[in-house]
Amino acid sequence: MEKNKNNIVNLQEKLAEAEKKARLKDLTQTSYSSEEISDIQRSLLDLMQEITGEKHFIGKEKDIFAGEPFNQTMHRNLDLLNQINYLTQAEESFLFKIQAYLEFKSNVIICREDKFKKKRKNVIEDDFELPKAATVSDIAEIIGKSRKNTSLIMNSLKEKEILLNPEGAGQVTENGRSVSPRTWIVNPYIMICAPRKNEVKLDKLTMRLFQHSLKKLKDQNGKKVNLPVRFF
């Protein structure tokens, strides 16, 4: 008799567990609106407070990549450039090294100290400081090459429409000379430092500067080829 009671209790426990798993499965497979999800969360929090007598909150696990800067390479475009031997080894090495110093949403090459400067909390708008665009000398120091060699590589990449350096207004001092300020920008058709979920969130000026770039590419036989991906 006692054995039958134990069997009934065990069966009830197993049925309750099976029902619990079935409900959980339904919950995970059902699509809910944001409003329904909020209602469910409030109900759970109210239940927890009723059980424990303490207030609780629902938190999300922090994304390990949150706040970590990164770039995205246009794989199919880069593959095409590889197929037609468009870049030299020195140019490829330059682009690999410099990608860590692109400004978010503009693709401007900026100085290392500005790229990795920690953001201060509760900074008011008047305290905004524009990141310094890297000069050829700055870039040479970043990649560990002489200024002369760096300048040669960058000018070659400019001719190939991988880099641009539009001239700004006014004058700045560089290497003891007064020169027009120039900003070096990497072509986003090759690599992009900006969010790309559902739409390209890149600075419009950058897009206008490169909109018509890389339209005269040719393979080793002189045949015209087109970039596989153009997103603006």
Accessible surface in RSA format (square Angstrom, percent):
REM  Atomic radii and reference values for relative SASA: ProtOr
REM  Chains: A
REM  Algorithm: Lee & Richards
REM  Probe-radius: 1.40
REM  Slices: 20
REM RES _ NUM      All-atoms   Total-Side   Main-Chain    Non-polar    All polar
REM                ABS   REL    ABS   REL    ABS   REL    ABS   REL    ABS   REL
RES MET A   1   175.01  90.6 135.81  89.9  39.20  93.3 111.18  94.5  63.82  84.6
RES GLU A   2   118.40  68.0 114.38  86.5   4.02   9.6  57.10 110.4  61.30  50.0
RES LYS A   3   153.97  75.1 149.34  91.6   4.63  11.0  94.54  85.1  59.43  63.3
RES ASN A   4    87.67  60.5  86.45  83.5   1.22   2.9  17.00  40.9  70.67  68.3
RES LYS A   5   112.42  54.8 110.72  67.9   1.69   4.0  58.05  52.3  54.37  57.9
RES ASN A   6    76.85  53.0  75.53  73.0   1.32   3.2  18.21  43.8  58.64  56.7
RES ASN A   7    77.64  53.5  71.78  69.4   5.86  14.1  24.88  59.9  52.76  51.0
RES ILE A   8    97.75  55.6  96.93  72.2   0.81   2.0  97.70  70.4   0.04   0.1
RES VAL A   9    72.90  48.0  72.88  66.0   0.02   0.0  72.88  63.3   0.02   0.1
RES ASN A  10    71.09  49.0  70.32  68.0   0.77   1.9  14.11  34.0  56.98  55.1
RES LEU A  11   102.65  57.2 100.65  72.0   2.00   5.0 102.30  71.8   0.35   0.9
RES GLN A  12   107.76  60.3 102.03  74.6   5.73  13.7  35.01  74.5  72.76  55.2
RES GLU A  13   108.04  62.0  99.05  74.9   8.99  21.4  43.51  84.2  64.53  52.7
RES LYS A  14   146.32  71.4 139.06  85.3   7.25  17.3  86.26  77.6  60.06  64.0
RES LEU A  15   108.51  60.4 104.38  74.7   4.14  10.4 104.95  73.7   3.56   9.6
RES ALA A  16    60.78  55.9  50.60  78.1  10.18  23.2  55.32  77.9   5.47  14.5
RES GLU A  17    81.46  46.8  79.29  60.0   2.18   5.2  34.46  66.7  47.00  38.4
RES ALA A  18    56.80  52.2  47.03  72.6   9.77  22.2  52.21  73.5   4.59  12.1
RES GLU A  19    90.36  51.9  84.77  64.1   5.58  13.3  33.85  65.5  56.50  46.1
RES LYS A  20   138.28  67.5 133.19  81.7   5.09  12.1  82.72  74.5  55.56  59.2
RES LYS A  21   130.15  63.5 125.01  76.7   5.14  12.2  71.50  64.4  58.65  62.5
RES ALA A  22    51.63  47.5  44.75  69.1   6.88  15.6  50.83  71.6   0.80   2.1
RES ARG A  23   161.72  67.9 155.98  79.5   5.74  13.7  55.44  75.8 106.28  64.4
RES LEU A  24   104.87  58.4 101.00  72.3   3.87   9.7 104.08  73.1   0.79   2.1
RES LYS A  25   123.52  60.3 118.84  72.9   4.68  11.2  65.48  58.9  58.04  61.8
RES ASP A  26    88.29  61.8  85.46  85.1   2.82   6.7  26.49  62.4  61.79  61.6
RES LEU A  27    84.30  47.0  76.89  55.0   7.41  18.6  78.42  55.1   5.88  15.8
RES THR A  28   101.41  72.1  65.00  65.9  36.40  86.8  63.65  85.5  37.75  57.1
RES GLN A  29   126.56  70.8  90.13  65.9  36.43  86.7  39.17  83.4  87.39  66.3
RES THR A  30    66.41  47.2  50.74  51.4  15.67  37.3  39.22  52.7  27.19  41.1
RES SER A  31   110.89  93.7  79.74 106.4  31.16  71.8  52.48 111.8  58.42  81.8
RES TYR A  32    75.86  35.4  53.41  30.4  22.46  58.4  34.51  25.9  41.35  51.0
RES SER A  33    59.53  50.3  45.81  61.1  13.72  31.6  51.24 109.1   8.29  11.6
RES SER A  34    92.00  77.7  80.89 108.0  11.11  25.6  49.87 106.2  42.13  59.0
RES GLU A  35   127.88  73.4 122.14  92.4   5.74  13.7  42.63  82.5  85.25  69.6
RES GLU A  36    83.12  47.7  81.50  61.7   1.62   3.9  29.22  56.5  53.90  44.0
RES ILE A  37    78.20  44.5  78.03  58.1   0.17   0.4  78.20  56.3   0.00   0.0
RES SER A  38    41.98  35.5  40.79  54.4   1.20   2.8  12.88  27.4  29.11  40.8
RES ASP A  39    63.48  44.5  60.96  60.7   2.51   5.9  26.32  61.9  37.15  37.1
RES ILE A  40    58.55  33.3  55.92  41.7   2.63   6.3  58.53  42.1   0.02   0.1
RES GLN A  41    69.29  38.7  69.29  50.6   0.00   0.0  12.00  25.5  57.29  43.4
RES ARG A  42   132.99  55.8 131.94  67.3   1.05   2.5  64.35  87.9  68.64  41.6
RES SER A  43    70.46  59.5  60.90  81.3   9.56  22.0  35.18  74.9  35.29  49.4
RES LEU A  44    94.16  52.4  93.49  66.9   0.67   1.7  93.89  65.9   0.27   0.7
RES LEU A  45    48.18  26.8  46.54  33.3   1.64   4.1  46.80  32.9   1.38   3.7
RES ASP A  46    92.88  65.1  87.27  86.9   5.61  13.3  28.69  67.5  64.19  64.0
RES LEU A  47    93.38  52.0  90.86  65.0   2.52   6.3  92.96  65.3   0.42   1.1
RES MET A  48    81.72  42.3  81.72  54.1   0.00   0.0  53.64  45.6  28.07  37.2
RES GLN A  49    73.18  40.9  70.99  51.9   2.19   5.2  12.97  27.6  60.20  45.7
RES GLU A  50   144.43  82.9 111.95  84.7  32.48  77.3  45.42  87.9  99.01  80.8
RES ILE A  51   121.94  69.4  88.82  66.2  33.12  79.8  94.72  68.2  27.22  73.9
RES THR A  52    65.61  46.7  34.35  34.8  31.27  74.5  43.18  58.0  22.43  33.9
RES GLY A  53    64.35  79.4   0.00   N/A  64.35  79.4  31.94  87.6  32.41  72.6
RES GLU A  54   112.54  64.6 107.58  81.4   4.96  11.8  36.79  71.2  75.74  61.8
RES LYS A  55   175.46  85.6 147.57  90.5  27.89  66.4  90.95  81.9  84.51  90.0
RES HIS A  56    69.37  37.9  48.13  33.5  21.25  54.4  39.73  40.9  29.65  34.5
RES PHE A  57   175.43  87.8 154.99  96.0  20.44  53.2 155.41  94.2  20.02  57.3
RES ILE A  58    85.19  48.5  55.55  41.4  29.64  71.4  58.63  42.2  26.56  72.1
RES GLY A  59    55.88  68.9   0.00   N/A  55.88  68.9  24.89  68.3  31.00  69.4
RES LYS A  60   196.17  95.7 162.94 100.0  33.23  79.1 111.01  99.9  85.15  90.7
RES GLU A  61   168.96  97.0 133.54 101.0  35.43  84.3  57.89 112.0 111.07  90.7
RES LYS A  62   162.98  79.5 143.41  88.0  19.57  46.6  93.83  84.5  69.15  73.7
RES ASP A  63    86.10  60.3  72.94  72.6  13.15  31.1  34.60  81.4  51.49  51.4
RES ILE A  64   149.90  85.3 115.52  86.1  34.39  82.9 123.83  89.2  26.07  70.8
RES PHE A  65   135.04  67.6 129.22  80.0   5.82  15.2 129.48  78.5   5.56  15.9
RES ALA A  66    55.50  51.0  29.24  45.1  26.26  59.7  39.64  55.8  15.87  42.0
RES GLY A  67    83.58 103.1   0.00   N/A  83.58 103.1  45.49 124.8  38.10  85.3
RES GLU A  68   105.15  60.4  99.86  75.5   5.29  12.6  27.68  53.5  77.47  63.2
RES PRO A  69    66.36  48.4  39.80  36.3  26.56  96.5  51.58  42.6  14.78  91.9
RES PHE A  70   134.74  67.4 117.57  72.8  17.17  44.7 127.52  77.3   7.22  20.7
RES ASN A  71    34.39  23.7   9.43   9.1  24.96  60.1   2.21   5.3  32.18  31.1
RES GLN A  72    46.89  26.2  42.57  31.1   4.32  10.3  18.86  40.2  28.03  21.3
RES THR A  73    43.52  31.0  29.17  29.6  14.35  34.2  11.20  15.0  32.32  48.9
RES MET A  74    11.17   5.8   6.98   4.6   4.19  10.0   5.64   4.8   5.53   7.3
RES HIS A  75   140.04  76.5 129.88  90.3  10.16  26.0  82.74  85.3  57.30  66.7
RES ARG A  76   152.77  64.1 148.32  75.6   4.45  10.6  61.69  84.3  91.08  55.2
RES ASN A  77     0.00   0.0   0.00   0.0   0.00   0.0   0.00   0.0   0.00   0.0
RES LEU A  78    55.83  31.1  55.83  39.9   0.00   0.0  55.83  39.2   0.00   0.0
RES ASP A  79    75.27  52.7  72.91  72.6   2.36   5.6  19.98  47.0  55.29  55.1
RES LEU A  80    25.83  14.4  24.36  17.4   1.47   3.7  25.77  18.1   0.06   0.2
RES LEU A  81     1.50   0.8   0.31   0.2   1.19   3.0   0.54   0.4   0.95   2.6
RES ASN A  82    75.37  52.0  59.50  57.5  15.87  38.2  22.93  55.2  52.44  50.7
RES GLN A  83   116.38  65.1 100.20  73.2  16.18  38.5  29.62  63.1  86.76  65.8
RES ILE A  84    15.22   8.7   5.02   3.7  10.19  24.6   5.02   3.6  10.19  27.7
RES ASN A  85   108.47  74.8  85.04  82.2  23.42  56.4  25.41  61.2  83.06  80.3
RES TYR A  86    46.36  21.6  39.49  22.5   6.86  17.9  31.55  23.7  14.80  18.2
RES LEU A  87    18.59  10.4   3.02   2.2  15.57  39.1   4.13   2.9  14.46  38.9
RES THR A  88    70.42  50.1  62.66  63.5   7.76  18.5  67.68  90.9   2.74   4.1
RES GLN A  89   156.88  87.7 147.99 108.2   8.89  21.2  51.02 108.6 105.86  80.3
RES ALA A  90    46.45  42.7  37.30  57.6   9.15  20.8  43.76  61.6   2.68   7.1
RES GLU A  91     4.41   2.5   4.41   3.3   0.00   0.0   2.06   4.0   2.35   1.9
RES GLU A  92    73.59  42.3  67.01  50.7   6.59  15.7  27.93  54.0  45.67  37.3
RES SER A  93    42.84  36.2  34.51  46.1   8.34  19.2  29.22  62.2  13.63  19.1
RES PHE A  94     0.64   0.3   0.00   0.0   0.64   1.7   0.64   0.4   0.00   0.0
RES LEU A  95     7.94   4.4   7.94   5.7   0.00   0.0   7.94   5.6   0.00   0.0
RES PHE A  96   148.10  74.1 141.07  87.4   7.03  18.3 143.89  87.2   4.21  12.1
RES LYS A  97    88.08  43.0  77.66  47.6  10.43  24.8  53.02  47.7  35.06  37.3
RES ILE A  98     0.00   0.0   0.00   0.0   0.00   0.0   0.00   0.0   0.00   0.0
RES GLN A  99    42.81  23.9  42.28  30.9   0.53   1.3  10.27  21.9  32.54  24.7
RES ALA A 100    44.54  41.0  34.50  53.2  10.04  22.8  43.71  61.6   0.83   2.2
RES TYR A 101    30.22  14.1  30.22  17.2   0.00   0.0   2.07   1.6  28.15  34.7
RES LEU A 102     0.00   0.0   0.00   0.0   0.00   0.0   0.00   0.0   0.00   0.0
RES GLU A 103    38.18  21.9  37.96  28.7   0.22   0.5  12.94  25.0  25.24  20.6
RES PHE A 104   116.97  58.5 103.79  64.3  13.18  34.3 103.79  62.9  13.18  37.7
RES LYS A 105    91.58  44.7  91.58  56.2   0.00   0.0  39.04  35.1  52.54  56.0
RES SER A 106    16.71  14.1  16.71  22.3   0.00   0.0  16.71  35.6   0.00   0.0
RES ASN A 107     0.00   0.0   0.00   0.0   0.00   0.0   0.00   0.0   0.00   0.0
RES VAL A 108    17.32  11.4  17.32  15.7   0.00   0.0  17.32  15.1   0.00   0.0
RES ILE A 109     0.00   0.0   0.00   0.0   0.00   0.0   0.00   0.0   0.00   0.0
RES ILE A 110     6.79   3.9   6.79   5.1   0.00   0.0   6.79   4.9   0.00   0.0
RES CYS A 111     4.81   3.6   4.55   5.1   0.27   0.6   2.28   5.8   2.54   2.7
RES ARG A 112   138.42  58.1 137.10  69.9   1.32   3.1  32.14  43.9 106.29  64.4
RES GLU A 113   116.54  66.9 103.89  78.6  12.65  30.1  60.71 117.4  55.83  45.6
RES ASP A 114    28.54  20.0  14.58  14.5  13.97  33.0   1.43   3.4  27.11  27.0
RES LYS A 115    33.30  16.2  14.42   8.8  18.88  44.9   9.42   8.5  23.88  25.4
RES PHE A 116    96.96  48.5  71.05  44.0  25.91  67.4  77.39  46.9  19.57  56.0
RES LYS A 117   110.38  53.8  88.37  54.2  22.01  52.4  78.47  70.6  31.90  34.0
RES LYS A 118   188.58  92.0 171.27 105.1  17.32  41.2 120.18 108.2  68.41  72.9
RES LYS A 119   199.00  97.1 168.42 103.3  30.58  72.8 117.12 105.4  81.89  87.2
RES ARG A 120   161.97  68.0 142.45  72.6  19.52  46.5  69.09  94.4  92.87  56.3
RES LYS A 121   187.69  91.6 161.94  99.4  25.75  61.3 110.69  99.6  77.00  82.0
RES ASN A 122   150.98 104.1 110.89 107.2  40.09  96.5  40.68  97.9 110.30 106.6
RES VAL A 123    65.54  43.1  33.73  30.5  31.81  76.7  36.36  31.6  29.18  79.1
RES ILE A 124   110.19  62.7 103.21  76.9   6.98  16.8 109.06  78.5   1.13   3.1
RES GLU A 125   159.88  91.8 138.42 104.7  21.46  51.1  60.36 116.8  99.51  81.2
RES ASP A 126   132.35  92.7  98.16  97.7  34.19  80.8  30.50  71.8 101.85 101.6
RES ASP A 127    66.69  46.7  52.47  52.2  14.22  33.6   9.35  22.0  57.34  57.2
RES PHE A 128   145.65  72.9 118.73  73.5  26.92  70.0 123.33  74.8  22.33  63.9
RES GLU A 129   121.72  69.9 103.14  78.0  18.59  44.3  41.01  79.3  80.72  65.9
RES LEU A 130   137.90  76.8 119.09  85.2  18.81  47.3 119.09  83.6  18.81  50.6
RES PRO A 131    39.11  28.5  28.74  26.2  10.38  37.7  30.65  25.3   8.46  52.6
RES LYS A 132   104.66  51.1  97.91  60.1   6.76  16.1  97.14  87.4   7.53   8.0
RES ALA A 133    29.75  27.4  19.97  30.8   9.78  22.2  20.11  28.3   9.64  25.5
RES ALA A 134     0.15   0.1   0.00   0.0   0.15   0.3   0.00   0.0   0.15   0.4
RES THR A 135    34.67  24.7  31.90  32.3   2.77   6.6  31.47  42.3   3.20   4.8
RES VAL A 136    16.64  10.9  15.97  14.5   0.67   1.6  15.97  13.9   0.67   1.8
RES SER A 137    32.71  27.6  26.30  35.1   6.41  14.8  26.69  56.8   6.02   8.4
RES ASP A 138    35.70  25.0  33.07  32.9   2.62   6.2   5.25  12.4  30.45  30.4
RES ILE A 139     0.00   0.0   0.00   0.0   0.00   0.0   0.00   0.0   0.00   0.0
RES ALA A 140     5.41   5.0   5.26   8.1   0.15   0.3   5.26   7.4   0.15   0.4
RES GLU A 141   146.78  84.3 122.37  92.6  24.42  58.1  51.06  98.8  95.72  78.2
RES ILE A 142    40.03  22.8  10.14   7.6  29.89  72.0  16.66  12.0  23.37  63.4
RES ILE A 143     6.68   3.8   0.25   0.2   6.43  15.5   3.13   2.3   3.55   9.6
RES GLY A 144    66.88  82.5   0.00   N/A  66.88  82.5  35.59  97.7  31.29  70.1
RES LYS A 145    79.78  38.9  61.52  37.7  18.26  43.5  18.54  16.7  61.24  65.2
RES SER A 146    60.23  50.9  42.61  56.9  17.61  40.6  51.23 109.1   9.00  12.6
RES ARG A 147    89.91  37.7  83.08  42.3   6.83  16.3  40.21  55.0  49.70  30.1
RES LYS A 148   155.23  75.7 145.93  89.5   9.30  22.1  94.45  85.0  60.77  64.7
RES ASN A 149    76.35  52.7  75.40  72.9   0.96   2.3   8.91  21.4  67.44  65.2
RES THR A 150     0.00   0.0   0.00   0.0   0.00   0.0   0.00   0.0   0.00   0.0
RES SER A 151    27.43  23.2  26.61  35.5   0.82   1.9   6.96  14.8  20.47  28.7
RES LEU A 152   110.36  61.5 104.14  74.5   6.23  15.7 104.67  73.5   5.70  15.3
RES ILE A 153    19.31  11.0  16.53  12.3   2.77   6.7  19.31  13.9   0.00   0.0
RES MET A 154     0.44   0.2   0.44   0.3   0.00   0.0   0.44   0.4   0.00   0.0
RES ASN A 155    68.71  47.4  68.05  65.8   0.66   1.6  21.01  50.6  47.70  46.1
RES SER A 156    35.16  29.7  30.98  41.3   4.18   9.6  22.21  47.3  12.94  18.1
RES LEU A 157     0.00   0.0   0.00   0.0   0.00   0.0   0.00   0.0   0.00   0.0
RES LYS A 158    80.83  39.4  74.66  45.8   6.17  14.7  39.08  35.2  41.75  44.5
RES GLU A 159   148.18  85.1 115.71  87.5  32.47  77.3  46.29  89.5 101.89  83.2
RES LYS A 160    48.96  23.9  46.44  28.5   2.51   6.0  39.44  35.5   9.52  10.1
RES GLU A 161    71.10  40.8  70.96  53.7   0.14   0.3  22.28  43.1  48.83  39.9
RES ILE A 162     0.00   0.0   0.00   0.0   0.00   0.0   0.00   0.0   0.00   0.0
RES LEU A 163     0.00   0.0   0.00   0.0   0.00   0.0   0.00   0.0   0.00   0.0
RES LEU A 164    45.48  25.3  45.48  32.5   0.00   0.0  45.48  31.9   0.00   0.0
RES ASN A 165    12.89   8.9   9.65   9.3   3.24   7.8   0.43   1.0  12.46  12.0
RES PRO A 166    50.41  36.7  35.20  32.1  15.21  55.3  47.53  39.2   2.88  17.9
RES GLU A 167   103.37  59.3  71.12  53.8  32.25  76.8  18.93  36.6  84.43  68.9
RES GLY A 168    33.72  41.6   0.00   N/A  33.72  41.6  28.58  78.4   5.14  11.5
RES ALA A 169   102.17  93.9  68.30 105.4  33.86  77.0  77.69 109.4  24.47  64.8
RES GLY A 170    51.78  63.9   0.00   N/A  51.78  63.9  37.65 103.3  14.13  31.6
RES GLN A 171   118.32  66.2  87.06  63.6  31.27  74.4  50.92 108.4  67.40  51.1
RES VAL A 172    67.56  44.5  59.88  54.2   7.68  18.5  67.56  58.7   0.00   0.0
RES THR A 173   105.69  75.2  74.34  75.4  31.35  74.7  46.04  61.8  59.65  90.2
RES GLU A 174    31.89  18.3  27.81  21.0   4.08   9.7  12.03  23.3  19.86  16.2
RES ASN A 175    92.92  64.1  51.64  49.9  41.28  99.4  33.06  79.6  59.85  57.9
RES GLY A 176    74.56  92.0   0.00   N/A  74.56  92.0  34.39  94.4  40.17  90.0
RES ARG A 177   139.58  58.6 135.21  68.9   4.37  10.4  65.30  89.2  74.28  45.0
RES SER A 178    86.05  72.7  58.31  77.8  27.74  63.9  24.64  52.5  61.41  86.0
RES VAL A 179    32.59  21.4  28.74  26.0   3.85   9.3  32.59  28.3   0.00   0.0
RES SER A 180    31.30  26.4  21.75  29.0   9.55  22.0   5.35  11.4  25.95  36.3
RES PRO A 181    36.18  26.4  33.00  30.1   3.17  11.5  35.64  29.4   0.54   3.4
RES ARG A 182   104.25  43.8  87.70  44.7  16.56  39.4  26.58  36.3  77.67  47.1
RES THR A 183    42.03  29.9  42.00  42.6   0.03   0.1  13.69  18.4  28.34  42.8
RES TRP A 184    13.06   5.2  13.06   6.3   0.00   0.0   8.44   4.5   4.62   7.5
RES ILE A 185     7.88   4.5   7.88   5.9   0.00   0.0   7.88   5.7   0.00   0.0
RES VAL A 186     0.00   0.0   0.00   0.0   0.00   0.0   0.00   0.0   0.00   0.0
RES ASN A 187     0.00   0.0   0.00   0.0   0.00   0.0   0.00   0.0   0.00   0.0
RES PRO A 188     0.00   0.0   0.00   0.0   0.00   0.0   0.00   0.0   0.00   0.0
RES TYR A 189     0.00   0.0   0.00   0.0   0.00   0.0   0.00   0.0   0.00   0.0
RES ILE A 190     1.40   0.8   1.40   1.0   0.00   0.0   1.40   1.0   0.00   0.0
RES MET A 191    10.65   5.5  10.65   7.0   0.00   0.0  10.65   9.1   0.00   0.0
RES ILE A 192     0.19   0.1   0.00   0.0   0.19   0.5   0.00   0.0   0.19   0.5
RES CYS A 193     1.12   0.8   1.08   1.2   0.03   0.1   0.03   0.1   1.08   1.2
RES ALA A 194     4.52   4.2   0.00   0.0   4.52  10.3   0.93   1.3   3.60   9.5
RES PRO A 195    41.98  30.6  31.79  29.0  10.18  37.0  41.94  34.6   0.04   0.3
RES ARG A 196   102.32  43.0  80.70  41.1  21.62  51.5   5.62   7.7  96.70  58.6
RES LYS A 197   166.00  81.0 153.02  93.9  12.98  30.9 103.50  93.2  62.50  66.6
RES ASN A 198   148.51 102.4  97.05  93.8  51.46 123.9  38.38  92.4 110.13 106.4
RES GLU A 199   107.00  61.4  97.04  73.4   9.95  23.7  34.48  66.7  72.52  59.2
RES VAL A 200    37.98  25.0  19.50  17.7  18.48  44.5  19.50  16.9  18.48  50.1
RES LYS A 201    97.53  47.6  87.55  53.7   9.98  23.8  42.34  38.1  55.19  58.8
RES LEU A 202     9.62   5.4   0.00   0.0   9.62  24.2   1.28   0.9   8.34  22.4
RES ASP A 203    61.84  43.3  51.64  51.4  10.20  24.1  14.79  34.8  47.05  46.9
RES LYS A 204   138.69  67.7 134.86  82.7   3.83   9.1  82.94  74.7  55.75  59.4
RES LEU A 205   110.99  61.8 109.04  78.0   1.95   4.9 109.04  76.6   1.95   5.3
RES THR A 206     3.46   2.5   3.44   3.5   0.01   0.0   0.01   0.0   3.44   5.2
RES MET A 207    34.97  18.1  34.62  22.9   0.35   0.8  31.13  26.5   3.83   5.1
RES ARG A 208   158.06  66.4 142.44  72.6  15.62  37.2  53.74  73.4 104.32  63.2
RES LEU A 209    60.76  33.8  38.83  27.8  21.92  55.1  42.56  29.9  18.20  49.0
RES PHE A 210     0.64   0.3   0.64   0.4   0.00   0.0   0.64   0.4   0.00   0.0
RES GLN A 211    77.10  43.1  75.29  55.0   1.81   4.3   6.59  14.0  70.51  53.5
RES HIS A 212   124.05  67.8 108.87  75.7  15.17  38.8  84.65  87.2  39.39  45.8
RES SER A 213    10.67   9.0   5.84   7.8   4.83  11.1   9.30  19.8   1.37   1.9
RES LEU A 214     2.42   1.3   0.32   0.2   2.10   5.3   1.77   1.2   0.65   1.7
RES LYS A 215    91.32  44.6  84.57  51.9   6.75  16.1  53.61  48.3  37.72  40.2
RES LYS A 216   183.53  89.5 164.12 100.7  19.42  46.2 109.72  98.8  73.81  78.6
RES LEU A 217     5.74   3.2   3.76   2.7   1.97   5.0   5.74   4.0   0.00   0.0
RES LYS A 218   125.97  61.5 109.95  67.5  16.02  38.1  54.12  48.7  71.85  76.5
RES ASP A 219    33.62  23.5  25.13  25.0   8.49  20.1   9.54  22.5  24.07  24.0
RES GLN A 220   114.08  63.8  73.97  54.1  40.11  95.5  58.30 124.1  55.79  42.3
RES ASN A 221   140.35  96.8 103.88 100.4  36.47  87.8  29.31  70.5 111.04 107.3
RES GLY A 222    45.20  55.7   0.00   N/A  45.20  55.7  26.82  73.6  18.38  41.2
RES LYS A 223   143.06  69.8 135.77  83.3   7.30  17.4  86.10  77.5  56.97  60.7
RES LYS A 224   126.55  61.7 108.53  66.6  18.02  42.9  56.08  50.5  70.47  75.1
RES VAL A 225    27.98  18.4  23.44  21.2   4.54  10.9  27.80  24.2   0.19   0.5
RES ASN A 226   108.12  74.6  92.81  89.7  15.31  36.9  28.07  67.6  80.05  77.4
RES LEU A 227    10.95   6.1   0.00   0.0  10.95  27.5   0.00   0.0  10.95  29.5
RES PRO A 228    62.63  45.6  26.13  23.8  36.50 132.7  37.92  31.3  24.71 153.6
RES VAL A 229    38.38  25.3  35.90  32.5   2.48   6.0  38.38  33.3   0.00   0.0
RES ARG A 230    84.75  35.6  51.59  26.3  33.16  78.9  45.59  62.3  39.16  23.7
RES PHE A 231    47.54  23.8  20.33  12.6  27.21  70.8  30.18  18.3  17.36  49.7
RES PHE A 232    55.70  27.9  14.06   8.7  41.64 108.3  42.78  25.9  12.92  37.0
END  Absolute sums over single chains surface
CHAIN  1 A    17387.9      14465.4       2922.5       9534.4       7853.5
END  Absolute sums over all chains
TOTAL         17387.9      14465.4       2922.5       9534.4       7853.5
